[in-house]
Amino acid sequence: MFTVYPSHYEGWGLPVVERLAFGTPCLAADASSMPEAGGDLARYFRPDDVGGATRQIRALIDNPQELAAWRDAVRARFRPLPWRRTAEAILAAIDSATSAPAISTPLDDAARPV
C-alpha cells in the first residue's frame, strides 16, 4: 500500500527515493535528508512523534481514495536522478575546484625568489 520509513538519520534518503521510483507512496521521518530526497511527493512526520506517525498511517489505511490519488501523483510526477548525472555533477565540482586560480597569500609571496 505504502512505505513507512521512520529513520532518525539516512545519509542521502535512498530508501525514500527507491520507493518513489517504484511508484509507492512513502511516509517518512522529516529528519536528515529525507525531505530533500522525497520532496513534495513523500509525506513526513517527526521521528520522535509515534502518535503523529500512527495517526497518519491510520488515515491512509482508512482512506483508500486518498492513498490511490497519492500513488497516482507519485507515478505521474516522480523522475529519478540518474546516477550518471550525479557522477557528472561530482566530477564537475572537482574539476571546478581544481582548476580555480590559486589564491596568493603574503606567505606565498615571501617564499618566491626575487
Backbone as CSV, one residue per row, in Angstrom:
resi,resn,N_x,N_y,N_z,CA_x,CA_y,CA_z,C_x,C_y,C_z
1,MET,0.817,-1.206,0.000,0.000,0.000,0.000,0.863,1.275,0.000
2,PHE,1.808,1.347,0.944,2.726,2.470,1.058,3.862,2.050,1.981
3,THR,4.903,2.832,2.008,6.066,2.538,2.836,6.138,3.544,3.974
4,VAL,6.543,3.061,5.143,6.811,3.931,6.282,8.298,3.821,6.574
5,TYR,8.967,4.961,6.588,10.410,4.982,6.848,10.683,5.923,8.025
6,PRO,10.729,5.377,9.240,10.837,6.205,10.444,12.266,6.461,10.924
7,SER,13.204,6.536,10.055,14.603,6.681,10.441,14.907,8.067,11.012
8,HIS,15.791,8.102,11.986,16.280,9.379,12.516,17.380,9.955,11.630
9,TYR,18.065,9.095,10.880,19.151,9.577,10.027,19.319,8.648,8.836
10,GLU,19.460,9.235,7.672,19.754,8.499,6.440,20.603,9.442,5.624
11,GLY,21.757,8.994,5.224,22.724,9.859,4.569,22.219,10.606,3.350
12,TRP,21.477,9.969,2.496,21.014,10.637,1.280,19.517,10.504,1.062
13,GLY,18.877,9.614,1.761,17.445,9.410,1.558,17.141,8.347,0.521
14,LEU,18.105,7.492,0.235,17.936,6.482,-0.809,16.700,5.597,-0.608
15,PRO,16.378,5.133,0.606,15.164,4.307,0.746,13.896,5.042,0.319
16,VAL,13.825,6.337,0.576,12.650,7.121,0.171,12.584,7.190,-1.348
17,VAL,13.699,7.516,-1.980,13.746,7.640,-3.438,13.449,6.301,-4.110
18,GLU,13.963,5.217,-3.553,13.705,3.898,-4.143,12.212,3.579,-4.134
19,ARG,11.529,3.881,-3.061,10.091,3.599,-3.002,9.346,4.439,-4.026
20,LEU,9.692,5.730,-4.093,9.029,6.602,-5.060,9.302,6.129,-6.486
21,ALA,10.505,5.637,-6.747,10.856,5.144,-8.082,9.981,3.955,-8.488
22,PHE,9.519,3.203,-7.509,8.623,2.075,-7.780,7.158,2.495,-7.772
23,GLY,6.910,3.809,-7.641,5.542,4.301,-7.643,4.815,4.080,-6.331
24,THR,5.574,3.847,-5.273,4.980,3.575,-3.968,5.059,4.813,-3.087
25,PRO,3.937,5.290,-2.573,3.978,6.423,-1.654,4.845,6.102,-0.435
26,CYS,5.508,7.129,0.081,6.394,6.933,1.223,6.080,7.965,2.297
27,LEU,5.788,7.482,3.473,5.596,8.288,4.662,6.900,8.164,5.445
28,ALA,7.647,9.260,5.542,9.000,9.199,6.092,9.196,10.205,7.218
29,ALA,10.203,9.950,7.999,10.587,10.898,9.037,11.060,12.188,8.377
30,ASP,10.812,13.307,9.045,11.237,14.593,8.489,12.652,14.956,8.937
31,ALA,13.462,13.960,9.185,14.824,14.158,9.673,15.825,13.980,8.539
32,SER,16.999,14.513,8.771,18.133,14.308,7.884,17.784,14.720,6.454
33,SER,18.094,13.879,5.506,17.919,14.214,4.090,16.606,13.719,3.494
34,MET,15.759,13.092,4.301,14.534,12.526,3.736,13.638,13.561,3.053
35,PRO,13.387,14.736,3.650,12.544,15.707,2.939,13.161,16.189,1.627
36,GLU,14.471,16.304,1.583,15.129,16.700,0.333,14.980,15.605,-0.716
37,ALA,15.131,14.363,-0.303,15.046,13.243,-1.236,13.621,13.025,-1.742
38,GLY,12.643,13.118,-0.859,11.265,12.840,-1.243,10.506,14.036,-1.769
39,GLY,10.991,15.238,-1.450,10.310,16.445,-1.906,8.845,16.447,-1.525
40,ASP,8.028,16.995,-2.399,6.597,17.080,-2.092,5.831,15.807,-2.472
41,LEU,6.543,14.783,-2.938,5.870,13.520,-3.263,5.803,12.563,-2.076
42,ALA,6.659,12.753,-1.095,6.590,11.959,0.134,5.830,12.770,1.181
43,ARG,5.416,12.112,2.229,4.782,12.786,3.360,5.644,12.505,4.583
44,TYR,5.554,13.390,5.574,6.530,13.344,6.660,5.894,13.419,8.042
45,PHE,6.659,12.918,9.014,6.293,13.002,10.421,7.584,13.150,11.224
46,ARG,7.474,13.673,12.418,8.646,13.776,13.288,8.982,12.373,13.786
47,PRO,10.233,11.952,13.698,10.568,10.572,14.059,10.348,10.248,15.534
48,ASP,10.295,11.266,16.382,10.055,11.017,17.810,8.578,11.139,18.193
49,ASP,7.710,11.349,17.210,6.278,11.506,17.458,5.530,10.258,16.979
50,VAL,5.530,9.237,17.810,4.890,7.972,17.436,3.393,8.166,17.219
51,GLY,2.768,8.979,18.055,1.333,9.220,17.904,0.999,9.895,16.588
52,GLY,1.799,10.904,16.207,1.567,11.599,14.942,1.754,10.672,13.750
53,ALA,2.800,9.851,13.791,3.037,8.891,12.709,1.889,7.886,12.634
54,THR,1.452,7.417,13.788,0.359,6.446,13.831,-0.923,7.037,13.241
55,ARG,-1.205,8.304,13.565,-2.407,8.953,13.007,-2.320,9.048,11.479
56,GLN,-1.147,9.379,10.956,-1.008,9.474,9.500,-1.163,8.108,8.842
57,ILE,-0.578,7.094,9.452,-0.698,5.730,8.910,-2.166,5.301,8.909
58,ARG,-2.849,5.512,10.030,-4.260,5.130,10.138,-5.108,5.879,9.119
59,ALA,-4.831,7.176,8.933,-5.599,7.975,7.973,-5.449,7.425,6.556
60,LEU,-4.258,6.974,6.203,-4.051,6.405,4.865,-4.761,5.064,4.708
61,ILE,-4.713,4.255,5.752,-5.390,2.954,5.692,-6.906,3.143,5.600
62,ASP,-7.408,4.136,6.333,-8.854,4.371,6.366,-9.385,5.121,5.149
63,ASN,-8.494,5.683,4.337,-8.938,6.472,3.190,-8.244,5.981,1.914
64,PRO,-8.729,4.875,1.358,-8.076,4.314,0.171,-8.108,5.247,-1.041
65,GLN,-9.111,6.122,-1.125,-9.158,7.063,-2.252,-7.997,8.059,-2.172
66,GLU,-7.723,8.559,-0.986,-6.596,9.482,-0.809,-5.279,8.786,-1.136
67,LEU,-5.137,7.553,-0.665,-3.922,6.793,-0.944,-3.772,6.539,-2.441
68,ALA,-4.849,6.214,-3.116,-4.792,5.981,-4.570,-4.407,7.258,-5.306
69,ALA,-4.937,8.399,-4.879,-4.583,9.674,-5.517,-3.116,9.996,-5.293
70,TRP,-2.618,9.721,-4.091,-1.199,9.945,-3.797,-0.332,9.039,-4.663
71,ARG,-0.711,7.766,-4.772,0.045,6.817,-5.603,0.059,7.281,-7.060
72,ASP,-1.074,7.747,-7.563,-1.141,8.241,-8.939,-0.216,9.440,-9.141
73,ALA,-0.168,10.336,-8.161,0.709,11.511,-8.260,2.183,11.098,-8.271
74,VAL,2.536,10.140,-7.428,3.925,9.659,-7.398,4.290,9.060,-8.753
75,ARG,3.439,8.222,-9.270,3.728,7.560,-10.557,3.787,8.548,-11.714
76,ALA,2.991,9.598,-11.655,2.966,10.573,-12.746,4.120,11.564,-12.669
77,ARG,4.545,11.933,-11.457,5.477,13.047,-11.321,6.900,12.678,-10.929
78,PHE,7.130,11.521,-10.323,8.481,11.224,-9.851,9.426,10.942,-11.012
79,ARG,10.550,11.607,-11.013,11.600,11.390,-12.012,12.912,11.188,-11.267
80,PRO,13.424,9.973,-11.264,14.675,9.744,-10.532,15.846,10.458,-11.202
81,LEU,16.787,10.853,-10.400,18.012,11.455,-10.904,18.947,10.309,-11.278
82,PRO,19.292,10.175,-12.551,20.174,9.062,-12.943,21.537,9.175,-12.268
83,TRP,22.111,8.028,-11.919,23.425,8.024,-11.278,24.459,8.724,-12.154
84,ARG,24.319,8.631,-13.456,25.279,9.283,-14.353,25.289,10.791,-14.124
85,ARG,24.107,11.396,-13.959,24.060,12.839,-13.713,24.664,13.192,-12.364
86,THR,24.465,12.329,-11.379,25.074,12.542,-10.068,26.592,12.516,-10.195
87,ALA,27.112,11.512,-10.902,28.561,11.405,-11.094,29.099,12.603,-11.877
88,GLU,28.377,13.028,-12.901,28.811,14.191,-13.682,28.859,15.447,-12.818
89,ALA,27.895,15.624,-11.928,27.878,16.790,-11.042,29.064,16.759,-10.081
90,ILE,29.381,15.583,-9.569,30.534,15.455,-8.664,31.826,15.754,-9.411
91,LEU,31.982,15.186,-10.604,33.196,15.428,-11.390,33.330,16.897,-11.781
92,ALA,32.211,17.540,-12.115,32.262,18.956,-12.458,32.691,19.796,-11.254
93,ALA,32.201,19.450,-10.072,32.588,20.176,-8.861,34.072,19.989,-8.568
94,ILE,34.570,18.781,-8.743,36.001,18.523,-8.529,36.827,19.288,-9.549
95,ASP,36.410,19.249,-10.806,37.127,19.956,-11.862,37.146,21.460,-11.586
96,SER,36.022,21.992,-11.165,35.933,23.419,-10.858,36.851,23.785,-9.697
97,ALA,36.893,22.949,-8.690,37.728,23.219,-7.525,39.213,23.123,-7.850
98,THR,39.573,22.202,-8.727,40.995,22.020,-9.037,41.492,22.956,-10.124
99,SER,40.587,23.560,-10.887,41.028,24.455,-11.948,40.909,25.926,-11.545
100,ALA,40.429,26.177,-10.326,40.309,27.555,-9.859,41.704,28.144,-9.660
101,PRO,41.862,29.436,-9.938,43.169,30.055,-9.729,43.557,29.999,-8.266
102,ALA,44.837,29.786,-8.032,45.335,29.718,-6.669,45.247,31.096,-6.028
103,ILE,44.962,31.096,-4.758,44.899,32.351,-4.016,46.282,32.628,-3.450
104,SER,46.812,33.766,-3.761,48.134,34.140,-3.271,48.008,34.708,-1.865
105,THR,48.871,34.264,-0.986,48.905,34.787,0.376,50.229,35.490,0.589
106,PRO,50.325,36.369,1.584,51.608,37.033,1.855,52.744,36.031,2.076
107,LEU,52.456,34.908,2.703,53.494,33.911,2.938,53.977,33.352,1.605
108,ASP,53.049,33.091,0.647,53.445,32.591,-0.675,54.362,33.616,-1.356
109,ASP,54.013,34.898,-1.282,54.819,35.927,-1.935,56.204,36.011,-1.302
110,ALA,56.298,35.849,-0.002,57.588,35.925,0.678,58.481,34.745,0.315
111,ALA,57.893,33.612,-0.051,58.670,32.422,-0.338,59.171,32.410,-1.770
112,ARG,58.687,33.314,-2.635,59.105,33.331,-4.030,60.487,33.972,-4.169
113,PRO,61.308,33.416,-5.068,62.612,34.049,-5.293,62.433,35.407,-5.971
114,VAL,63.295,36.305,-5.671,63.197,37.671,-6.219,64.114,37.832,-7.409
